[in-house]
């Protein structure tokens, strides 16, 4: 009968702990409700560009090298990796709480007393003991704590992946901005050379009495206007290089190579987007928010379990004597079991539980908001890319038309069919069209980068962080 009791009682206690710790802990928590839209305009493909590895997506060896440098040397990204390691170790600490702790205690002490009306007395005590202590996970407090640390660790992993996506996108954006600025600088430099020649010709015609002073002054204005663009472009080039250097973990001033024909390998005429539900698994920020929701749920479990009794055991064994003589002939052992049940705490634990429930509900709303914002960001990024592509096409047509207009205006001016003002106007329009096309190409590339980021592209579970 006694042996049967030893078997049945632990089983009952374990069953009770599971029922109390798992089933009732979340009873007061709000159920998270995410009803995903059946479809989003443009999101109808089973495939997605987010499934493409970032080094394949960009396909620019120089840009890939820069991204790899950023992932290797960016201090914020390295700090995120250390945070993942920190939480991994804390999760290991929480798992170790399931097991007993064992230690060794060696001590020597002497107590001297001299009470009133009594003679002086001394009490020596020497001890060498092993100590084993263990708290039984009776109502799931240790189990919930381990789940809490595991969720925090998983959330940190997703945060690092989200940072990787952001870092890649920011590096690519700075790179394409730098290409556009260097292209603009070349256009302006070429324009300055052309207008310097035009100015010299206008001066000769004016000094030779072939024209009035007005064309000469107009040529001076156009030449000076073109030169005035240089300081602004140089300033923007410097700040963009510095921003890119910061992303790469470098100090400002280092020369950064770019590919003037920088491109993205994905064909821009058709961009597979994927299905709406795919965002929940692709985007690390959504996954991180879901892990924080799980962490908040585990905190509810911890607070719930704290309202129930705790059961712990302690075993001390070794040697104890008042002298070294025959020390090892004086065995010592002590076994204790302790049950602590809160009776009156004036509502502390109940309020702590309700606070944890409120924190869980808050995390649930935040998770729902993250999901909604992810869909909004994706829809915006898709619309931006479509319009940026249309703008790039129209800017290309405008540049080609402006070039023809300039050539025709020069021919007519040489033939006496138009004024010099028409030539200057055509040149001005052509300069604006070239710079506009450069910026439109930049905007199209960056829009595609942001779409790739919005879809969760730039990381994969199996791929290394750097390549």
N, C-alpha and C positions, 0 to 999 in steps of 0.2 A: 504493500500500500504506500509506504514511504517513498519507494523508488518511483512508483507511478506519479506521486505528487511532484517529485523533482522534475519529471518530464512534462507534466501537464501545466504546472504553474508558469514556467518560462514561456511555454507556447501561448498561454492566455495573455501573458504580459506583452509578448511581441504582437499578437493580434490586436490587442487594445491600443498599443502604440501606433500601429499602422492606421487603424480606424480614426483615432483621435488626431493624429498628426497629419494625415494626408487628406482624409475625406472632409473634415470639418474646418480645416484651416482656411480654405478659400471660399467658404460658403457665403461670406458677406461681400465678396469682391464682384465688381461689375464685369460682365462678360464683354470682351473686346469684339466689336462688330465692324468688320470691313466687308462691304459689298462692292466688289470690283466691277467696274463698267464692263459690259459685254465686249465693247470695242471702243477704240479711240481712232479718229481719222488718221490713216497712215500706218497704224499698228495692226496689221493683218497677216504678217508673215510668221511662219514657224521659225525661220532663221533670223539672226540679228547680227549687225556689225559688231555688237558687243561681244560676240563669241570669238572674234578675231583677236589674236594676241597683239599687243600694242606695237611690237617691232615689225609685225607683218602689216598692220593697219597703216602705219606711217610710211614704211618703205623707203625712208630717206636715211641713208647710212650716217650722215652727219647728225641729223636730229636724233636718231637712235642712240648715237654715242653720247650726246648731251643728256638725254633722258637717263641713260644708264649712269652717268656721272651724278645726276641729281639724286637718283635712288641710292647711290653709294655714299654720297658725301653730305646731303642736305641734313642739317642738324636737327630740325624738327622731326624729320622722318626717322632719324636714328633714335631720337628720344622716344618716339612712339614705339619703336621696337623694344627699347628697354622697359617701357611701361608694360608691354605684353609679357616680358620675362618676369617682371615684378609680380604681376597678377597670377602668372603660372605658378610661381613659388608659393604664393599665398593659398592658392587652390591646393597645392600639395600639403601645406600645413593643415588645412581644413580636413583633408582626407585622412591625415595621420591621427586626427582626434578620435577616429573610430577604434583605435587600438590602445591598449594600456601603455602607460608610461612607466619606465623602469629606471631607477637611479640607485646610487650607492651613497651612503652617508657615513662619514667617519668623524668622530668628535671626541673631545676631551673637555670636561668642565669640572669646576670645583665651586661648591656653594658654602660660604662661611656664614654662620649665624651666631649671634650673641644676644639672646633675648634677656629682658630684665629678670633678675632672680634666677637665671639659669647660667650654666657654664658655657664657655665658648665651644662650638662644635663645627666640624667641617665635614662636608659630604662630597666625595669624589665620584665621578662617573665617567667611564670610558666606554665607547661603543663603536661597533662596525656593523652596519646594517644595510641590507638591501631593501629597497622600497618599491612596491608595485601598486599603482593606483589606476583605477579604471572607472569611467562613468558610463553606465549603460544607456544606450540611446533609446530610452523608454518611450518617449512621446515624440521622437523625431527631431529634437532640437539640433543634434549634431548633423543629422542627415540634411535638414534644411539649410544649415550653415554651409555645408559642403556644396549644396546646389547653388547657393548664393554666390560663393566664390567661383564656382565653375562658370556661372552666367557672366560674372564680371570679367573673367578671363576671356571668354568667347567674345564678349562685346569689345574688349580691347583689340582682339585680332581683327574684328570687322572695322574698327576705327582706323587701324593701321592700313587696311586695304582701301578704305575710303580716302585716306590721306595719300596713298599711292596714286589713286585715280586722279585726285586733285593736283598732285605734284606733276604728274605726266601732262595733264591738260594745261597747267600753267606754263610748263616748260615749252610745250608746243606752241602755245599762244604767243609767248615772248619771242620765240624763234621766228614765227611768221610775221610778227610785227617788225622784227629786225630786218627781215628780208624786204618787206614793203618799204621801210624807211631807206634802206640802202638803194633799192631800185629808184625810189623817189629822188634820192640825192644824185644818182646818175642822170636821171631825166633833167633835173634842174641844172646840173653842171653842163650837160649838152646844150640845153636851152640858153644858158648864159654865153657859151661860146658862139652859138648861132647869132644871138642878139648883139654880141660884141662886134661880129662881122657886119651885121646890119647897121649898127651904129657908126662904124667906120665908113661904110659906104654912104650913109646919110650925111655924114660930115663932109665928105668929099663933094657930094652933089650940092650941098648947101654952100660950101666955100667956093665952088666953081660957078655958082650962080644959076645952077640948073633947077633948084627948088627953093622954096621959101624956108624960113627958119622953123616953121611949124613941124614938118616931117622929122627934122633933126631933133627937135625937142621931144616929139612923141617917141622916137627911137631911144632917146635917153631915159625917158620914163619907163619904157618896157624893159630896158636893160637893168635899171636900178630896181625895178619891181622883182625881177627874177633873182637878183643878188640878195634882196632882202629876205628871200625864203631860206637862204642857206643857214643863218644862225638858228632859226627855229628847228630845222631838220637836224642840225648837228646836236642841239640840246636834246631833242627826242631820241636821237641815236644813242647818246651817252646814257640817258636815264634808262633806256630799254636794255642796253648792255649791262648796266649795273643791276637791274632787276633780274636779268637772266643769270648773272654771276651769283647773286644771292641764292637763287634757286639751286644752283650747282654747288653751293657751299664754298664759294670763292669770295675773295675780296674784290672790290671794284678795280678796274684797270687792266685786267687780263684780256688779251685779244681773243675773241670768240669767232670761230669760222662758221660761215653759213653757206648754204647752197642757194644761189640766186634763183635757181629753177626749182626750189623746194616744192614738194608735192605730197599728196596723200595717195597711197596705192589703191584705195577703194574707188571703184568707178563712180563718179558723181551722178551719173544719169539714173541710177537705180540704187537706192539705199534700203536694204532689208532692215526692218525695225524690230520685228518680233511681236509676240502676243502680250496683252496687258499683264497677265498673271506672271509673265517672266520677270517683270521688274522686282517682284518680291524676293526672288532668289538671286538676281544678278546684282542688285545694288547693295553694297556693303552698309550704307547708312541705314537702310531699312532693316537689314539683318542685325545691325548693332542695336537699333531701337527695340527690336523684338527680344534680343538678349537682355536688354535693360528691363524690359517688362518681366521676363523670367526672373531676373535678379530681384525685382520688387516683389514678385510673388513668393520667392523664397524668404524674403524678409518678413512677409506676412506669416509664413510657416514658423520662422524663428520666434516671432512675437507670440504666436499662438501656443507654441510648445512651452514657452517660458511661464505660462499660466498653470502648468501641471507639475506634479512632483518630479524631483530628480532622484535617481538612485545611483550611488557610487560605492565602490569597494576599495579598501586599502589593506595591503598586506606588508608587514614589516618583519624581517627575519635576519638574524645575524648573531652577534655576540655582544654582551654587555656585562661589565664588572666595575668594581671600584678601584682595582689595581691591575697592573699588567700581569701579575702573577696568576697563572692558570686562567688567562683571559679567554683562551679558546676552549676552555672547559665550562664556559658559562653561556650556554646557548640562550637566545632570546627570540621570541616570536610574538606577533600581535596581528590579529585579523579583526577588521571592523567593516561594517556595512552601514551606510548612511542614507536615509530617505528624508529629503527636505520637501515639504509641501507648503506653498504660500497660503496663509490663512487670511491675514488682514494687511493689505498694503495701501489702503485708501484709494483704490482704483488706478494705481500706477500701471500695472501690467495690462489692465483692460484698455486704458487710454493709449498705451504703447501699441497694442494690437490694432485699435481703431486708427491710429496714426499710420500704421503700416498699410492698412487697407486703403486709406485715402491716398497714400503714396503710390500704391499699385494702380488705383483708378486713374490717378494723374498720369502715370507712365502709360496706361492704356490709351488715354486721349492723345498723349504725345506721339505714340506709335501710329495711331490713326492719322494724325496730322502729317507725320513724316511720309506716310504712304500717299496721301492726297497731294502733298507738295511735290513728291517725286513724279506723279503723273502730270501735274501742272508744268513742272520743269521740262519733262520730256516733250509734252505737246508744244510748249513754247520753243524749245530747241529745234523741233522738227519744222515748225512754221518759219523760224528764223533762217534755217538752212535753205528751205525752198525759196524764200524771197531773196536771200543772198545769192542763190544761183541764178535767179531771174535777173537780178540787178547786174551780176557779172556779165551775163549774155548781152544785156542792153548796153552796158558800158563798153563792151567790145565793139558793138556796132557803132556806137557813138565815136569811139576812137578812130575807127576806120573811115567814117564819114568826115571827121575833122581833118584827118591826114589828106584826104582828097580835096577838101575845101582849101587847105593851105597850099597845096600844089597848084590848084587852079587859080587861086588869088595871086600867086607869084607870077604865073604865066600871063595873066591878064594885065598885071601891073607893068611887066616888062614890055607888053605889047601896047601899053597906053590905054587899055580898056577899063582900068579901075584905079582908084587912088591908093596911096601908100597906107592909108587908114584901114582899107580892106585887108591888106597883108598883115598888119599888126593885129587886127581883130581875129583873123584866121589863126595866126600863131598863138594868140592868147587862148583861144578856144581849144586848140590842139594840146597845149600844155595842160590845161585843165582836164581835158579828156584823158590824157595819159596818166596823170596823177589819180584821177577818178577811177580808172580801170585798175591801177595798182592797188588802190584801197579796196576796190570791190573784190579783187582776187583774194586779198588778205582776209576780208570779211567772210568770204565763202569758205576759205580754209578753216578759219577760227570757228565758224558756225558748225562745220562738220566735226571739229574737235569737241565742241561743247555738246553736240548731239551724241557723239561716242561716249562722252563722260556721263551724260544724263541717262543713257541706257545701261550704265554700269560697266562700260568697257575699260580695260586697262589692268585687269587683274584676273587671275584664275587660281583655283585651289591648288592645282598641280604645278603651275609654272613657277620658276624661281623669281625672286624679287628683281634681280638684275640678270642681264644676259650678256 
